Amino acid sequence: MKFQQTERFANDRHKLSDEEFRRFWQVIRDEFIPAAEWHVSDPGAPWPAGLRVKSVQGAHGVWEMTWSFAGADGRATFEWAQIDGQPAIRWRRVGGHAIFSDP
């Protein structure tokens, strides 16, 4: 699974602690990527409940997922994209609930 990131995602990332960012990428690597690949092969397949993937209200085509329940909730928003003709994920925002003001 290929990824892109928006400039806002890159800016948000720098606001995370090293531990928060490490946890984010651990969840992406171990849970999100396999689930996204499964979703591409079977679009009707449910996302793992622990990731809490759902569409963002009022932001057509934007999805959210939860990567941490410890301390402040860790959230990220993304959208499906194409890279070299293949399905990919474009990361839009990462952080806490504040990212939903402009997902």
Gaussian input, Z-matrix of N, CA and C with variables (Angstrom, degrees):
# hf/3-21g

backbone

0 1
 N
 C     1     B1
 C     2     B2     1     A1
 N     3     B3     2     A2     1     D1
 C     4     B4     3     A3     2     D2
 C     5     B5     4     A4     3     D3
 N     6     B6     5     A5     4     D4
 C     7     B7     6     A6     5     D5
 C     8     B8     7     A7     6     D6
 N     9     B9     8     A8     7     D7
 C    10    B10     9     A9     8     D8
 C    11    B11    10    A10     9     D9
 N    12    B12    11    A11    10    D10
 C    13    B13    12    A12    11    D11
 C    14    B14    13    A13    12    D12
 N    15    B15    14    A14    13    D13
 C    16    B16    15    A15    14    D14
 C    17    B17    16    A16    15    D15
 N    18    B18    17    A17    16    D16
 C    19    B19    18    A18    17    D17
 C    20    B20    19    A19    18    D18
 N    21    B21    20    A20    19    D19
 C    22    B22    21    A21    20    D20
 C    23    B23    22    A22    21    D21
 N    24    B24    23    A23    22    D22
 C    25    B25    24    A24    23    D23
 C    26    B26    25    A25    24    D24
 N    27    B27    26    A26    25    D25
 C    28    B28    27    A27    26    D26
 C    29    B29    28    A28    27    D27
 N    30    B30    29    A29    28    D28
 C    31    B31    30    A30    29    D29
 C    32    B32    31    A31    30    D30
 N    33    B33    32    A32    31    D31
 C    34    B34    33    A33    32    D32
 C    35    B35    34    A34    33    D33
 N    36    B36    35    A35    34    D34
 C    37    B37    36    A36    35    D35
 C    38    B38    37    A37    36    D36
 N    39    B39    38    A38    37    D37
 C    40    B40    39    A39    38    D38
 C    41    B41    40    A40    39    D39
 N    42    B42    41    A41    40    D40
 C    43    B43    42    A42    41    D41
 C    44    B44    43    A43    42    D42
 N    45    B45    44    A44    43    D43
 C    46    B46    45    A45    44    D44
 C    47    B47    46    A46    45    D45
 N    48    B48    47    A47    46    D46
 C    49    B49    48    A48    47    D47
 C    50    B50    49    A49    48    D48
 N    51    B51    50    A50    49    D49
 C    52    B52    51    A51    50    D50
 C    53    B53    52    A52    51    D51
 N    54    B54    53    A53    52    D52
 C    55    B55    54    A54    53    D53
 C    56    B56    55    A55    54    D54
 N    57    B57    56    A56    55    D55
 C    58    B58    57    A57    56    D56
 C    59    B59    58    A58    57    D57
 N    60    B60    59    A59    58    D58
 C    61    B61    60    A60    59    D59
 C    62    B62    61    A61    60    D60
 N    63    B63    62    A62    61    D61
 C    64    B64    63    A63    62    D62
 C    65    B65    64    A64    63    D63
 N    66    B66    65    A65    64    D64
 C    67    B67    66    A66    65    D65
 C    68    B68    67    A67    66    D66
 N    69    B69    68    A68    67    D67
 C    70    B70    69    A69    68    D68
 C    71    B71    70    A70    69    D69
 N    72    B72    71    A71    70    D70
 C    73    B73    72    A72    71    D71
 C    74    B74    73    A73    72    D72
 N    75    B75    74    A74    73    D73
 C    76    B76    75    A75    74    D74
 C    77    B77    76    A76    75    D75
 N    78    B78    77    A77    76    D76
 C    79    B79    78    A78    77    D77
 C    80    B80    79    A79    78    D78
 N    81    B81    80    A80    79    D79
 C    82    B82    81    A81    80    D80
 C    83    B83    82    A82    81    D81
 N    84    B84    83    A83    82    D82
 C    85    B85    84    A84    83    D83
 C    86    B86    85    A85    84    D84
 N    87    B87    86    A86    85    D85
 C    88    B88    87    A87    86    D86
 C    89    B89    88    A88    87    D87
 N    90    B90    89    A89    88    D88
 C    91    B91    90    A90    89    D89
 C    92    B92    91    A91    90    D90
 N    93    B93    92    A92    91    D91
 C    94    B94    93    A93    92    D92
 C    95    B95    94    A94    93    D93
 N    96    B96    95    A95    94    D94
 C    97    B97    96    A96    95    D95
 C    98    B98    97    A97    96    D96
 N    99    B99    98    A98    97    D97
 C   100   B100    99    A99    98    D98
 C   101   B101   100   A100    99    D99
 N   102   B102   101   A101   100   D100
 C   103   B103   102   A102   101   D101
 C   104   B104   103   A103   102   D102
 N   105   B105   104   A104   103   D103
 C   106   B106   105   A105   104   D104
 C   107   B107   106   A106   105   D105
 N   108   B108   107   A107   106   D106
 C   109   B109   108   A108   107   D107
 C   110   B110   109   A109   108   D108
 N   111   B111   110   A110   109   D109
 C   112   B112   111   A111   110   D110
 C   113   B113   112   A112   111   D111
 N   114   B114   113   A113   112   D112
 C   115   B115   114   A114   113   D113
 C   116   B116   115   A115   114   D114
 N   117   B117   116   A116   115   D115
 C   118   B118   117   A117   116   D116
 C   119   B119   118   A118   117   D117
 N   120   B120   119   A119   118   D118
 C   121   B121   120   A120   119   D119
 C   122   B122   121   A121   120   D120
 N   123   B123   122   A122   121   D121
 C   124   B124   123   A123   122   D122
 C   125   B125   124   A124   123   D123
 N   126   B126   125   A125   124   D124
 C   127   B127   126   A126   125   D125
 C   128   B128   127   A127   126   D126
 N   129   B129   128   A128   127   D127
 C   130   B130   129   A129   128   D128
 C   131   B131   130   A130   129   D129
 N   132   B132   131   A131   130   D130
 C   133   B133   132   A132   131   D131
 C   134   B134   133   A133   132   D132
 N   135   B135   134   A134   133   D133
 C   136   B136   135   A135   134   D134
 C   137   B137   136   A136   135   D135
 N   138   B138   137   A137   136   D136
 C   139   B139   138   A138   137   D137
 C   140   B140   139   A139   138   D138
 N   141   B141   140   A140   139   D139
 C   142   B142   141   A141   140   D140
 C   143   B143   142   A142   141   D141
 N   144   B144   143   A143   142   D142
 C   145   B145   144   A144   143   D143
 C   146   B146   145   A145   144   D144
 N   147   B147   146   A146   145   D145
 C   148   B148   147   A147   146   D146
 C   149   B149   148   A148   147   D147
 N   150   B150   149   A149   148   D148
 C   151   B151   150   A150   149   D149
 C   152   B152   151   A151   150   D150
 N   153   B153   152   A152   151   D151
 C   154   B154   153   A153   152   D152
 C   155   B155   154   A154   153   D153
 N   156   B156   155   A155   154   D154
 C   157   B157   156   A156   155   D155
 C   158   B158   157   A157   156   D156
 N   159   B159   158   A158   157   D157
 C   160   B160   159   A159   158   D158
 C   161   B161   160   A160   159   D159
 N   162   B162   161   A161   160   D160
 C   163   B163   162   A162   161   D161
 C   164   B164   163   A163   162   D162
 N   165   B165   164   A164   163   D163
 C   166   B166   165   A165   164   D164
 C   167   B167   166   A166   165   D165
 N   168   B168   167   A167   166   D166
 C   169   B169   168   A168   167   D167
 C   170   B170   169   A169   168   D168
 N   171   B171   170   A170   169   D169
 C   172   B172   171   A171   170   D170
 C   173   B173   172   A172   171   D171
 N   174   B174   173   A173   172   D172
 C   175   B175   174   A174   173   D173
 C   176   B176   175   A175   174   D174
 N   177   B177   176   A176   175   D175
 C   178   B178   177   A177   176   D176
 C   179   B179   178   A178   177   D177
 N   180   B180   179   A179   178   D178
 C   181   B181   180   A180   179   D179
 C   182   B182   181   A181   180   D180
 N   183   B183   182   A182   181   D181
 C   184   B184   183   A183   182   D182
 C   185   B185   184   A184   183   D183
 N   186   B186   185   A185   184   D184
 C   187   B187   186   A186   185   D185
 C   188   B188   187   A187   186   D186
 N   189   B189   188   A188   187   D187
 C   190   B190   189   A189   188   D188
 C   191   B191   190   A190   189   D189
 N   192   B192   191   A191   190   D190
 C   193   B193   192   A192   191   D191
 C   194   B194   193   A193   192   D192
 N   195   B195   194   A194   193   D193
 C   196   B196   195   A195   194   D194
 C   197   B197   196   A196   195   D195
 N   198   B198   197   A197   196   D196
 C   199   B199   198   A198   197   D197
 C   200   B200   199   A199   198   D198
 N   201   B201   200   A200   199   D199
 C   202   B202   201   A201   200   D200
 C   203   B203   202   A202   201   D201
 N   204   B204   203   A203   202   D202
 C   205   B205   204   A204   203   D203
 C   206   B206   205   A205   204   D204
 N   207   B207   206   A206   205   D205
 C   208   B208   207   A207   206   D206
 C   209   B209   208   A208   207   D207
 N   210   B210   209   A209   208   D208
 C   211   B211   210   A210   209   D209
 C   212   B212   211   A211   210   D210
 N   213   B213   212   A212   211   D211
 C   214   B214   213   A213   212   D212
 C   215   B215   214   A214   213   D213
 N   216   B216   215   A215   214   D214
 C   217   B217   216   A216   215   D215
 C   218   B218   217   A217   216   D216
 N   219   B219   218   A218   217   D217
 C   220   B220   219   A219   218   D218
 C   221   B221   220   A220   219   D219
 N   222   B222   221   A221   220   D220
 C   223   B223   222   A222   221   D221
 C   224   B224   223   A223   222   D222
 N   225   B225   224   A224   223   D223
 C   226   B226   225   A225   224   D224
 C   227   B227   226   A226   225   D225
 N   228   B228   227   A227   226   D226
 C   229   B229   228   A228   227   D227
 C   230   B230   229   A229   228   D228
 N   231   B231   230   A230   229   D229
 C   232   B232   231   A231   230   D230
 C   233   B233   232   A232   231   D231
 N   234   B234   233   A233   232   D232
 C   235   B235   234   A234   233   D233
 C   236   B236   235   A235   234   D234
 N   237   B237   236   A236   235   D235
 C   238   B238   237   A237   236   D236
 C   239   B239   238   A238   237   D237
 N   240   B240   239   A239   238   D238
 C   241   B241   240   A240   239   D239
 C   242   B242   241   A241   240   D240
 N   243   B243   242   A242   241   D241
 C   244   B244   243   A243   242   D242
 C   245   B245   244   A244   243   D243
 N   246   B246   245   A245   244   D244
 C   247   B247   246   A246   245   D245
 C   248   B248   247   A247   246   D246
 N   249   B249   248   A248   247   D247
 C   250   B250   249   A249   248   D248
 C   251   B251   250   A250   249   D249
 N   252   B252   251   A251   250   D250
 C   253   B253   252   A252   251   D251
 C   254   B254   253   A253   252   D252
 N   255   B255   254   A254   253   D253
 C   256   B256   255   A255   254   D254
 C   257   B257   256   A256   255   D255
 N   258   B258   257   A257   256   D256
 C   259   B259   258   A258   257   D257
 C   260   B260   259   A259   258   D258
 N   261   B261   260   A260   259   D259
 C   262   B262   261   A261   260   D260
 C   263   B263   262   A262   261   D261
 N   264   B264   263   A263   262   D262
 C   265   B265   264   A264   263   D263
 C   266   B266   265   A265   264   D264
 N   267   B267   266   A266   265   D265
 C   268   B268   267   A267   266   D266
 C   269   B269   268   A268   267   D267
 N   270   B270   269   A269   268   D268
 C   271   B271   270   A270   269   D269
 C   272   B272   271   A271   270   D270
 N   273   B273   272   A272   271   D271
 C   274   B274   273   A273   272   D272
 C   275   B275   274   A274   273   D273
 N   276   B276   275   A275   274   D274
 C   277   B277   276   A276   275   D275
 C   278   B278   277   A277   276   D276
 N   279   B279   278   A278   277   D277
 C   280   B280   279   A279   278   D278
 C   281   B281   280   A280   279   D279
 N   282   B282   281   A281   280   D280
 C   283   B283   282   A282   281   D281
 C   284   B284   283   A283   282   D282
 N   285   B285   284   A284   283   D283
 C   286   B286   285   A285   284   D284
 C   287   B287   286   A286   285   D285
 N   288   B288   287   A287   286   D286
 C   289   B289   288   A288   287   D287
 C   290   B290   289   A289   288   D288
 N   291   B291   290   A290   289   D289
 C   292   B292   291   A291   290   D290
 C   293   B293   292   A292   291   D291
 N   294   B294   293   A293   292   D292
 C   295   B295   294   A294   293   D293
 C   296   B296   295   A295   294   D294
 N   297   B297   296   A296   295   D295
 C   298   B298   297   A297   296   D296
 C   299   B299   298   A298   297   D297
 N   300   B300   299   A299   298   D298
 C   301   B301   300   A300   299   D299
 C   302   B302   301   A301   300   D300
 N   303   B303   302   A302   301   D301
 C   304   B304   303   A303   302   D302
 C   305   B305   304   A304   303   D303
 N   306   B306   305   A305   304   D304
 C   307   B307   306   A306   305   D305
 C   308   B308   307   A307   306   D306

   B1=1.4434
   B2=1.5264
   B3=1.3195
   B4=1.4563
   B5=1.5235
   B6=1.3371
   B7=1.4519
   B8=1.5139
   B9=1.3137
   B10=1.4606
   B11=1.5187
   B12=1.3129
   B13=1.4531
   B14=1.5129
   B15=1.3218
   B16=1.4486
   B17=1.5281
   B18=1.3139
   B19=1.4589
   B20=1.5227
   B21=1.3323
   B22=1.4767
   B23=1.5218
   B24=1.3418
   B25=1.4602
   B26=1.5298
   B27=1.3213
   B28=1.4677
   B29=1.5306
   B30=1.3259
   B31=1.4673
   B32=1.5210
   B33=1.3382
   B34=1.4670
   B35=1.5182
   B36=1.3204
   B37=1.4630
   B38=1.5263
   B39=1.3287
   B40=1.4661
   B41=1.5333
   B42=1.3315
   B43=1.4672
   B44=1.5295
   B45=1.3259
   B46=1.4635
   B47=1.5187
   B48=1.3182
   B49=1.4618
   B50=1.5299
   B51=1.3023
   B52=1.4632
   B53=1.5280
   B54=1.3296
   B55=1.4608
   B56=1.5287
   B57=1.3305
   B58=1.4618
   B59=1.5348
   B60=1.3254
   B61=1.4627
   B62=1.5243
   B63=1.3388
   B64=1.4630
   B65=1.5290
   B66=1.3271
   B67=1.4599
   B68=1.5232
   B69=1.3265
   B70=1.4594
   B71=1.5263
   B72=1.3383
   B73=1.4664
   B74=1.5219
   B75=1.3235
   B76=1.4677
   B77=1.5315
   B78=1.3194
   B79=1.4642
   B80=1.5192
   B81=1.3321
   B82=1.4661
   B83=1.5281
   B84=1.3026
   B85=1.4685
   B86=1.5270
   B87=1.3355
   B88=1.4582
   B89=1.5251
   B90=1.3238
   B91=1.4632
   B92=1.5273
   B93=1.3316
   B94=1.4637
   B95=1.5286
   B96=1.3205
   B97=1.4718
   B98=1.5285
   B99=1.3387
   B100=1.4677
   B101=1.5247
   B102=1.3363
   B103=1.4682
   B104=1.5248
   B105=1.3282
   B106=1.4686
   B107=1.5236
   B108=1.3166
   B109=1.4678
   B110=1.5251
   B111=1.3154
   B112=1.4568
   B113=1.5283
   B114=1.3334
   B115=1.4702
   B116=1.5338
   B117=1.3301
   B118=1.4720
   B119=1.5217
   B120=1.3210
   B121=1.4648
   B122=1.5264
   B123=1.3382
   B124=1.4656
   B125=1.5265
   B126=1.3583
   B127=1.4692
   B128=1.5266
   B129=1.3069
   B130=1.4582
   B131=1.5170
   B132=1.3194
   B133=1.4681
   B134=1.5284
   B135=1.3132
   B136=1.4654
   B137=1.5298
   B138=1.3174
   B139=1.4646
   B140=1.5322
   B141=1.3207
   B142=1.4657
   B143=1.5321
   B144=1.3091
   B145=1.4662
   B146=1.5290
   B147=1.3205
   B148=1.4582
   B149=1.5126
   B150=1.3325
   B151=1.4622
   B152=1.5236
   B153=1.3281
   B154=1.4658
   B155=1.5345
   B156=1.3140
   B157=1.4643
   B158=1.5205
   B159=1.3217
   B160=1.4609
   B161=1.5251
   B162=1.3201
   B163=1.4643
   B164=1.5248
   B165=1.3314
   B166=1.4595
   B167=1.5256
   B168=1.3140
   B169=1.4599
   B170=1.5248
   B171=1.3289
   B172=1.4554
   B173=1.5154
   B174=1.3247
   B175=1.4716
   B176=1.5289
   B177=1.3235
   B178=1.4661
   B179=1.5303
   B180=1.3327
   B181=1.4611
   B182=1.5156
   B183=1.3262
   B184=1.4664
   B185=1.5257
   B186=1.3191
   B187=1.4669
   B188=1.5186
   B189=1.3105
   B190=1.4614
   B191=1.5169
   B192=1.3219
   B193=1.4572
   B194=1.5195
   B195=1.3246
   B196=1.4581
   B197=1.5213
   B198=1.3169
   B199=1.4599
   B200=1.5250
   B201=1.3358
   B202=1.4632
   B203=1.5124
   B204=1.3243
   B205=1.4576
   B206=1.5197
   B207=1.3288
   B208=1.4600
   B209=1.5263
   B210=1.3195
   B211=1.4599
   B212=1.5152
   B213=1.3121
   B214=1.4636
   B215=1.5271
   B216=1.3258
   B217=1.4666
   B218=1.5181
   B219=1.3190
   B220=1.4537
   B221=1.5191
   B222=1.2988
   B223=1.4618
   B224=1.5129
   B225=1.3155
   B226=1.4613
   B227=1.5174
   B228=1.3188
   B229=1.4588
   B230=1.5224
   B231=1.3266
   B232=1.4599
   B233=1.5089
   B234=1.3208
   B235=1.4578
   B236=1.5173
   B237=1.3096
   B238=1.4530
   B239=1.5195
   B240=1.3106
   B241=1.4574
   B242=1.5265
   B243=1.3053
   B244=1.4664
   B245=1.5267
   B246=1.3121
   B247=1.4613
   B248=1.5134
   B249=1.3167
   B250=1.4623
   B251=1.5266
   B252=1.3402
   B253=1.4576
   B254=1.5186
   B255=1.3181
   B256=1.4677
   B257=1.5293
   B258=1.3404
   B259=1.4583
   B260=1.5230
   B261=1.3226
   B262=1.4607
   B263=1.5246
   B264=1.2988
   B265=1.4588
   B266=1.5265
   B267=1.3312
   B268=1.4653
   B269=1.5302
   B270=1.3268
   B271=1.4593
   B272=1.5138
   B273=1.3387
   B274=1.4562
   B275=1.5289
   B276=1.3295
   B277=1.4657
   B278=1.5212
   B279=1.3227
   B280=1.4580
   B281=1.5271
   B282=1.3290
   B283=1.4526
   B284=1.5112
   B285=1.3264
   B286=1.4609
   B287=1.5194
   B288=1.3280
   B289=1.4575
   B290=1.5215
   B291=1.3140
   B292=1.4644
   B293=1.5299
   B294=1.3300
   B295=1.4638
   B296=1.5299
   B297=1.3415
   B298=1.4576
   B299=1.5223
   B300=1.3393
   B301=1.4632
   B302=1.5338
   B303=1.3279
   B304=1.4726
   B305=1.5245
   B306=1.3495
   B307=1.4652
   B308=1.5232
   A1=107.94
   A2=115.23
   A3=120.10
   A4=109.57
   A5=114.29
   A6=121.23
   A7=110.91
   A8=114.45
   A9=123.90
   A10=105.49
   A11=116.21
   A12=119.38
   A13=109.12
   A14=115.53
   A15=120.46
   A16=108.76
   A17=115.29
   A18=119.75
   A19=110.52
   A20=116.23
   A21=119.90
   A22=110.65
   A23=117.29
   A24=120.20
   A25=109.39
   A26=116.48
   A27=120.36
   A28=110.52
   A29=117.14
   A30=120.27
   A31=111.22
   A32=116.55
   A33=120.42
   A34=111.27
   A35=116.31
   A36=121.40
   A37=110.99
   A38=116.43
   A39=120.37
   A40=112.39
   A41=116.36
   A42=120.32
   A43=111.82
   A44=116.37
   A45=120.33
   A46=109.78
   A47=115.58
   A48=119.02
   A49=108.23
   A50=117.03
   A51=120.45
   A52=110.62
   A53=116.79
   A54=120.88
   A55=111.07
   A56=118.16
   A57=120.87
   A58=110.63
   A59=116.44
   A60=118.91
   A61=111.40
   A62=116.72
   A63=120.62
   A64=109.66
   A65=117.78
   A66=121.61
   A67=110.91
   A68=117.06
   A69=120.90
   A70=110.63
   A71=117.05
   A72=119.39
   A73=112.54
   A74=118.17
   A75=120.56
   A76=109.83
   A77=116.62
   A78=120.63
   A79=110.45
   A80=117.11
   A81=120.26
   A82=109.60
   A83=117.14
   A84=122.21
   A85=111.98
   A86=116.53
   A87=120.38
   A88=114.41
   A89=117.51
   A90=119.81
   A91=113.69
   A92=116.38
   A93=119.28
   A94=112.65
   A95=117.96
   A96=119.82
   A97=111.46
   A98=119.51
   A99=117.39
   A100=112.70
   A101=117.21
   A102=120.03
   A103=111.19
   A104=117.63
   A105=120.84
   A106=110.49
   A107=117.60
   A108=120.61
   A109=110.78
   A110=116.98
   A111=121.18
   A112=109.37
   A113=116.72
   A114=121.42
   A115=111.26
   A116=117.03
   A117=120.44
   A118=110.01
   A119=117.34
   A120=120.26
   A121=112.39
   A122=116.98
   A123=122.00
   A124=108.06
   A125=117.61
   A126=120.76
   A127=114.69
   A128=117.82
   A129=120.38
   A130=113.49
   A131=116.21
   A132=120.30
   A133=109.97
   A134=116.65
   A135=118.76
   A136=111.16
   A137=115.04
   A138=120.28
   A139=107.70
   A140=118.52
   A141=119.97
   A142=110.09
   A143=116.58
   A144=121.46
   A145=112.28
   A146=117.22
   A147=120.96
   A148=114.76
   A149=117.64
   A150=120.78
   A151=112.01
   A152=116.44
   A153=122.23
   A154=111.72
   A155=117.15
   A156=121.77
   A157=108.82
   A158=115.70
   A159=121.24
   A160=108.77
   A161=115.46
   A162=119.06
   A163=109.14
   A164=114.86
   A165=121.22
   A166=107.96
   A167=117.02
   A168=120.83
   A169=110.32
   A170=115.33
   A171=121.08
   A172=114.80
   A173=118.13
   A174=121.75
   A175=107.62
   A176=116.08
   A177=121.88
   A178=111.75
   A179=115.90
   A180=121.56
   A181=114.64
   A182=117.37
   A183=121.18
   A184=108.11
   A185=114.70
   A186=122.76
   A187=109.24
   A188=115.24
   A189=120.69
   A190=109.28
   A191=115.06
   A192=121.38
   A193=107.68
   A194=114.88
   A195=121.28
   A196=108.51
   A197=116.56
   A198=120.28
   A199=112.49
   A200=117.48
   A201=119.09
   A202=110.11
   A203=115.26
   A204=121.91
   A205=110.33
   A206=118.14
   A207=122.50
   A208=109.46
   A209=116.39
   A210=119.52
   A211=109.16
   A212=116.69
   A213=120.56
   A214=108.46
   A215=115.60
   A216=118.68
   A217=110.30
   A218=116.47
   A219=121.83
   A220=109.11
   A221=116.98
   A222=122.12
   A223=109.46
   A224=115.05
   A225=121.08
   A226=107.86
   A227=116.28
   A228=120.50
   A229=108.09
   A230=114.33
   A231=120.03
   A232=109.63
   A233=114.72
   A234=121.34
   A235=107.74
   A236=115.38
   A237=120.20
   A238=108.38
   A239=116.43
   A240=122.70
   A241=108.08
   A242=115.93
   A243=123.03
   A244=107.83
   A245=116.66
   A246=122.72
   A247=106.38
   A248=116.41
   A249=121.62
   A250=111.56
   A251=115.77
   A252=121.28
   A253=115.48
   A254=116.98
   A255=121.75
   A256=110.07
   A257=117.35
   A258=119.50
   A259=110.75
   A260=115.43
   A261=121.61
   A262=108.86
   A263=115.57
   A264=122.73
   A265=108.23
   A266=115.73
   A267=121.10
   A268=106.39
   A269=115.41
   A270=120.90
   A271=108.50
   A272=116.59
   A273=122.41
   A274=112.56
   A275=117.42
   A276=122.52
   A277=108.95
   A278=116.83
   A279=122.38
   A280=107.82
   A281=116.28
   A282=120.76
   A283=110.89
   A284=116.17
   A285=121.73
   A286=110.75
   A287=115.57
   A288=120.57
   A289=113.27
   A290=118.89
   A291=121.99
   A292=112.24
   A293=117.81
   A294=119.54
   A295=111.89
   A296=117.30
   A297=119.98
   A298=113.38
   A299=117.71
   A300=119.27
   A301=110.23
   A302=116.62
   A303=122.59
   A304=107.78
   A305=116.11
   A306=120.04
   A307=113.53
   D1=126.10
   D2=178.14
   D3=-93.59
   D4=157.21
   D5=-178.46
   D6=-132.41
   D7=153.47
   D8=166.66
   D9=-128.38
   D10=164.43
   D11=173.54
   D12=-138.76
   D13=146.24
   D14=176.29
   D15=-81.49
   D16=165.24
   D17=176.16
   D18=-62.55
   D19=-35.91
   D20=178.36
   D21=-63.57
   D22=-38.57
   D23=177.14
   D24=-61.27
   D25=-46.33
   D26=-179.95
   D27=-60.02
   D28=-41.55
   D29=177.89
   D30=-66.01
   D31=-42.59
   D32=177.70
   D33=-61.13
   D34=-41.13
   D35=-177.10
   D36=-56.85
   D37=-37.54
   D38=-177.96
   D39=-71.77
   D40=-12.86
   D41=176.39
   D42=-87.48
   D43=-14.31
   D44=178.22
   D45=-80.37
   D46=149.61
   D47=172.24
   D48=-71.50
   D49=163.72
   D50=177.07
   D51=-58.40
   D52=-40.09
   D53=179.93
   D54=-65.76
   D55=-40.65
   D56=177.91
   D57=-63.41
   D58=-44.14
   D59=-179.34
   D60=-67.36
   D61=-37.96
   D62=176.39
   D63=-60.67
   D64=-43.99
   D65=179.23
   D66=-64.44
   D67=-42.21
   D68=177.67
   D69=-55.73
   D70=-52.60
   D71=-177.40
   D72=-68.52
   D73=-29.14
   D74=175.36
   D75=-63.22
   D76=-45.63
   D77=179.01
   D78=-65.70
   D79=-40.88
   D80=179.18
   D81=-61.44
   D82=-48.93
   D83=-177.21
   D84=-65.25
   D85=-48.32
   D86=-171.24
   D87=-85.13
   D88=-27.32
   D89=-173.54
   D90=-122.84
   D91=-48.51
   D92=-172.56
   D93=-70.60
   D94=-47.81
   D95=-178.10
   D96=-58.98
   D97=-50.43
   D98=177.87
   D99=-58.25
   D100=-39.52
   D101=179.77
   D102=-67.25
   D103=-40.45
   D104=179.29
   D105=-65.48
   D106=-41.46
   D107=177.67
   D108=-63.66
   D109=-39.84
   D110=177.06
   D111=-64.69
   D112=-42.01
   D113=179.68
   D114=-62.79
   D115=-37.31
   D116=177.45
   D117=-64.45
   D118=-42.69
   D119=-178.52
   D120=-74.85
   D121=-24.98
   D122=178.98
   D123=-143.02
   D124=86.59
   D125=-175.36
   D126=-56.45
   D127=-20.21
   D128=177.98
   D129=-85.58
   D130=-5.80
   D131=-177.82
   D132=-67.25
   D133=137.63
   D134=178.55
   D135=-74.68
   D136=149.34
   D137=173.01
   D138=-76.28
   D139=152.06
   D140=175.57
   D141=-57.93
   D142=133.70
   D143=-176.47
   D144=-56.78
   D145=-34.21
   D146=-177.60
   D147=-66.06
   D148=-20.10
   D149=178.50
   D150=-85.68
   D151=-16.86
   D152=179.56
   D153=49.55
   D154=47.03
   D155=178.45
   D156=-76.09
   D157=128.54
   D158=176.92
   D159=-158.25
   D160=162.12
   D161=179.29
   D162=-72.82
   D163=150.23
   D164=178.70
   D165=-86.48
   D166=124.05
   D167=-179.66
   D168=-61.57
   D169=132.90
   D170=176.98
   D171=78.52
   D172=6.58
   D173=179.81
   D174=-133.37
   D175=82.00
   D176=-176.07
   D177=-53.22
   D178=128.83
   D179=176.83
   D180=83.42
   D181=-0.45
   D182=179.80
   D183=-104.41
   D184=135.50
   D185=-178.27
   D186=-118.83
   D187=156.25
   D188=175.28
   D189=-123.60
   D190=154.81
   D191=173.04
   D192=-143.85
   D193=155.80
   D194=179.68
   D195=-107.36
   D196=128.41
   D197=-179.69
   D198=-113.74
   D199=-6.20
   D200=177.50
   D201=-156.27
   D202=138.41
   D203=173.70
   D204=-111.11
   D205=-5.88
   D206=-178.27
   D207=-84.13
   D208=136.41
   D209=-178.99
   D210=62.69
   D211=-136.62
   D212=175.15
   D213=-70.74
   D214=137.47
   D215=179.46
   D216=-57.65
   D217=136.03
   D218=174.69
   D219=-97.51
   D220=121.15
   D221=-178.56
   D222=-126.71
   D223=157.65
   D224=172.97
   D225=-145.36
   D226=146.69
   D227=174.43
   D228=-113.53
   D229=149.59
   D230=-178.20
   D231=-151.69
   D232=167.83
   D233=172.52
   D234=-141.12
   D235=155.79
   D236=176.18
   D237=-75.91
   D238=142.66
   D239=179.96
   D240=-140.41
   D241=179.84
   D242=174.03
   D243=-123.75
   D244=130.88
   D245=173.09
   D246=-128.04
   D247=121.27
   D248=-177.75
   D249=53.11
   D250=38.68
   D251=177.67
   D252=74.77
   D253=8.28
   D254=-179.07
   D255=-114.07
   D256=147.59
   D257=175.65
   D258=-59.42
   D259=139.89
   D260=-177.64
   D261=-147.22
   D262=170.57
   D263=177.94
   D264=-113.04
   D265=131.46
   D266=171.86
   D267=-108.12
   D268=112.80
   D269=177.94
   D270=-76.86
   D271=129.57
   D272=-175.67
   D273=-103.35
   D274=-48.13
   D275=-177.75
   D276=-144.56
   D277=157.85
   D278=174.92
   D279=-150.14
   D280=137.93
   D281=-179.49
   D282=152.68
   D283=-141.00
   D284=178.70
   D285=-102.39
   D286=-159.58
   D287=-176.96
   D288=-59.73
   D289=-23.33
   D290=-178.07
   D291=-60.11
   D292=-23.02
   D293=-178.81
   D294=-66.48
   D295=-18.64
   D296=-177.64
   D297=-76.88
   D298=-9.79
   D299=176.58
   D300=-67.86
   D301=-25.38
   D302=176.55
   D303=-153.70
   D304=77.61
   D305=-170.39
   D306=-68.11

